[in-house]
Amino acid sequence: MPTPGNDVRAWHDLGAQYPRGYEWFYFDLMEGDGTHLSVSLLAPNPFDLSPFVDMPPISPRCPQCAPPNVAAPSRHVGVAVHASVPGEPPNFRSAQEFIHLNDQDTRLSFQADPWMLRVGGATVRRTNAALPVYTLDFDVTAGPLHAAGSLTFQAIQPEWMVPEDGLLLQQQTDADHWHRWAVLAPRTTVSGDYEINAADPNAPPLKKQLVTADGYHDHNWGTRSPAAAFQRWMWARGSAAENAVVAASIVPATATGYTDLRVSSIFAVMGAAGVSTNLFRVVPAATPAALPFANVVDIGYSPSAGAYRAVFEHERIALEFASSYQRRIAKLDLYDPAGGGPAEGIAVTETMLPVLVP
């Protein structure tokens, strides 16, 4: 498909027009030893409920939004950094900023040329070459927790999204209710370094020097809280051989309905031959976890039918927030329609049940 305009890459300042608007720029990387790191720049932050409720120990009720003030989620931005290491429990290494912006607050800024977005303690810069390069610097402190690093994501595959510039949902009776998703870098090499400490103060910090880690970058933005659009979604991304694999499954909220969903399931394989897309099925886990999630996600038709098939098989839980979110690290087997054994890789998968607040 043709490369879309710069709108899919820009920060949109949605909070200025839509009180429940949200936007996030997500980066992640996977190392050969199974260590996973994710960094999200959130502006506005759709996962910050502190304008409405007290969230101990994550974040107390925002005093500037608490009654008698009017809750202002559009004023809330932040940065989330999470690392998962094989052998460590979920949520062991995590640092998150929750920021209420004041007028003319310098903790949020954007410029389109040269491209730069600053949110709290994180700054990302995009350099346009044959394929883009993203430089991500972050220094985030949350109580005793701290994460800092400087990483370069060099795209090795071009951006991809569904037609209509990434539009996944638009409500038929309210054209201003929509959600878009653009995979701006389906696969990158990642170099640089980072450090993140642990929830246990006696545990040593995780210090990493990277040369050729496997990375990914996408961009989500919409005009309502995610819970207003979706009851649930599943997303996965991984790499196998020279291919990038991205998948998603979406269940719309009752108030919007299936007729408003532009895309209900996505399976895209990006490689030297271009992009192949398909639909998929999900196999439930035999033993439910705290948050029900597929133990095996089996995507696509049989390769004998001339299409890719990807199997994501659970290895460990990396991050979990009870009743609303779970991230897993998974083994990835990608079957090529040309036949032969699967290309093996590693992946991250997530499921979310967005929380509806007043």
N, C-alpha and C positions, 0 to 999 in steps of 0.2 A: 504494500500500500504506500502511497506517497507520504513523505515526511510531513507531519503537521506543522502548523505555525508555532511560534515561540510561546503561545498561550499555555501550552501543556507543560512548559518548563518554568513559568513565572510563579512568583508568590502573588496571590490575588487579593490579599487584605479583605477576605470575605466577611470578617466580623464587622467591618464598617457598614455593610449593607444588610447582612443577615445576622440577627442576634444569636442564632444557634449554628452559624456557619463554622466550618472546621477545615483544617488543612494539615497534612503532614508529609515530610520528606524523609523517607526511610532508607537507611544504608545497612547492609549486613555483610559479614565475611565469614568464611568457613576455612579452617586450617586442616591440613592433612591428618592431624592427630585428633580431629573431632571437636576442637575448641571453636565455639561460635561467639561472635560479638555482633550486637546490633546497636545502632545509634539512630534516634528519631528526633527530628526538629519539628515541633508542634506549634502551629500558629494560625488560628486559635487551636487550643489543645482539646480534642474531643474526649479524651480519657480522664480529664480533671473534673471531678464532681464536687470539688470543694466550694464552688459558688453556691451549691445547694445543700450539701450535707457534710457532716463531720466524718472524716475518713481515717481514724487512727488505725495503725501507726503510719500510714502513708502520708496523709496530709490533713491537718485540722481544718475546720470550716474557715473559709476566707473571711476575715473581719470586715473587709471592704465591701463584701457582697452579702453579708449576713443582715437579717432584719434589724432595723427598719429600712436598710438600703435595698435596692433592687438588685437581684443577682445578675451579674454581667459576665457570662461565659466568654463573650467575645473579647474580654480584657485578659483572658488567661492563656498564657503560652508556656512553653517549657521544653525540656530536653530529657529524653530517657535513654540511658545507657545500660545495657545488660550483657553479661558474659556468662557462658555456660561451658564448664570444663568436664570432660569425662571423669566420673568418679565422685563429683561433687553434687550435693543435693540441689534441687530447684531453688531459684531465688537467692542463691548464695552470694552472687556478685551483681549488685544493681545500685545505680545512683540516678535519682530523678529530681529534676527541678520543677517546682510549681510556682509560677510567677503571675502575680496580678500587676498588669501594666498601669502606670500612671500616665497622665498627659505628657506628651513629648518624651516618653521613656526611651532612652537610648539602648535598652536591652533588646530591642527589636528594630531591625533595619533591613532594607532590600534595595538593590540597584540592579538594573537589567544589563548594563554594559559599562564595564565588565561585570559579569554576573556574580552576585554575592548576596548571600542571605545570612544574617546574624540573628540568632534566637538565644537569649540567655548566655550561657557559657559555651555555645557552639557556633562556629562559622563555617559555611561551606562556600567554595568558589568553583565555578564551572569555566573551563577553558575549552573553546571550540577548536578542534582539529578535525582530521578525517573522521575520528570518533572522539567523543568528549572525554575530558579528564576532570574529575572532581577531587578537590583538595578539602579535606574535612579536618578541622581542628576543634577539639573540645576539652573543656576543663570544668567539670561539674562536681559540686560538693552538696551533699544532703546529710546534715548532721555529721555522724562519724564516717559516712560513706563518701568515697571520692573516686572519680574516674577522669583520666586525662589521656590525650593522645593526639597524634598528627598522622593522618592516613591519606594516601593518594589512591583513588579508584580510577584505573585506566580502562575505559570500555574496550572490549574486544568484539562486541556484537552490537549492531545498531538498535535504537529504541524500537519498541513495539507496543501497540495498544489495539483495542477493538476499534472498528470503524466509528465514525462520528466523534473523532478526537477523544476516545477513551470513555464515552458515555455508557455507564452501566445501568443507570436508573434515571427515569424522569417521570414524575407523576402526571398522568393524563389530565387531571383536573386542576393541577397547579404546576405550571411550567417552570416556576422558580424553585421547585423541589427536585434536586438532582444530585447524582454522585458520579464523579469521574475518576479514572485510574489509568495512569500511564507508566509503563515499564521503561524508564529512560535509559537504563543500562542493564539488560538481562544478564550480562556476565562481564565481569571485570577482573583484572589482576589488581591486587592490593599490596602496597608496600608502606612501610612506616613503622611506627611503634605506638604502644599504648600501655597503660597501667590502670588496674582497677582493684580496689581492696575488697575484703569479704565481710559478710555480716558478722562472722566470728572475729572479734578483734585480735585473737591469738593466731589466726591464720595469716600466712604471709601474703602480700599483695601479688596479684598476677601481673607479671611483666613480660611483654611480648615484643620481639623485633621481627617484622614481617618483610618478606621479599616478594613472594608470588602467591599469596593467599588468594582464594577464590571469592569474588565479591559480587554484589548486586545492589541496584538502586531503583526505587520507584517513588511515585508521587500520587497521593490521594487528596481529593478536595471535594467538598459538598456544601450544601446550603442549610441542612438540618443536622441535628445530632444523629450519629449513625443508627441509634435505636429507632429513630423515626422512619428510617428506610429499611432496615434489615432486622429480622428476628435472629439470624445466625449466618455466619459465613465460615467457610474453610478455605485456607490458602496454603500453597506450598511452592517452594522454589528449590532447585538443586542443579547440579552439574554432573554430567556423565560423558566421558570422552571429550569431544570438542563441542558438545551440545549443552545448551541451557534449557531447563525445563521449568515452566511456570504453570500453575493450575489454581483454579478457584471455583468454589461452589457457593451460591448465594440463595438464601431463603428470605423473601421480602417480608416486611412488616405487614400485618393484617390491614392497617389503614391505607397502605399503598396498593398492595395486591399484585398478583402475578402479571396482570396486564400492563403494569407500569415498568416491569423489569425488561430492560433492553437485552441483557445478557444474563443467563442464569447459571451457566457453567462454562469454564474456559480450560482448555488444555493446549498449550503451545510449546512446541519444540523448535528451538532456534539453533541452527548450525550452518555449516558451509553451504548447504544446499538451499538455504533460505528458511522460511517459517512454515511449519506444518501445524494445523490446528484441528482439534477434535473435541468430543464430549467424554464424560467419564462416569463411573459408578463408584460407590463407597461400600466397603465391607466393615460392619461394626466390630468393635472389640468384643472378645468373649467375656471379659471381666471389666465392667465399667470403672472408670477412674472417678475422682471427685467431680470432674467435669467430663461428661460423656464425649468421647472422641474416638474416631476410627483408629484401630490398631494397624490396619492395612488399608491404604488407599490405592485402588487398582484402577488405572486410568486408560481409556482407549480401547480399541478393538485388538483382536489378535493380529500380530504381524503378518500372518498368512493372508489376512484380508487387505494387505497393502497399506497399513497405517502403523504409526508408533503406538507403543504401549509402555506405560511407566508404572512401576510398583514402588510405593513409599512404605517402608516397614519400620515400625516404631523401634527406637533404640533406647531413648531416655527422655524424661520430661525435663525441659530446660527452665521454664518459667511458668508460673501458674498463679492466678488470682481467683480464689474460690468462686464458683458459680458464674464467672463471666469470661475468663480468658485462660487459654493454655497454649504453650509453645512446646513442640517436641523436635528432637533431632532424630532423623530417620535415615535408614539405608535406602538408597535409590538404585533400582534396576531399570534400565531403559532398553527396550527391545526395538530394534530397527526393522522396518519392513523388508530390508534386504536379507534378513535372516541371520542365523548365527546366534551365539550366546549373548546375553545382555551386557551392555556397557554398565559398569558399576560406578556408583558415586555416593555422595552424601548430600543430605538435604535438610531444610528446616520446614516444618509444617506448623500451622496454627489454626485454632478455632476460636471464635468469639461469639458470645451472646451479649450484644450491647445492652447497657443498663439504661432504662428509661427513667428520667427524673422529671419533676414537675416543670 
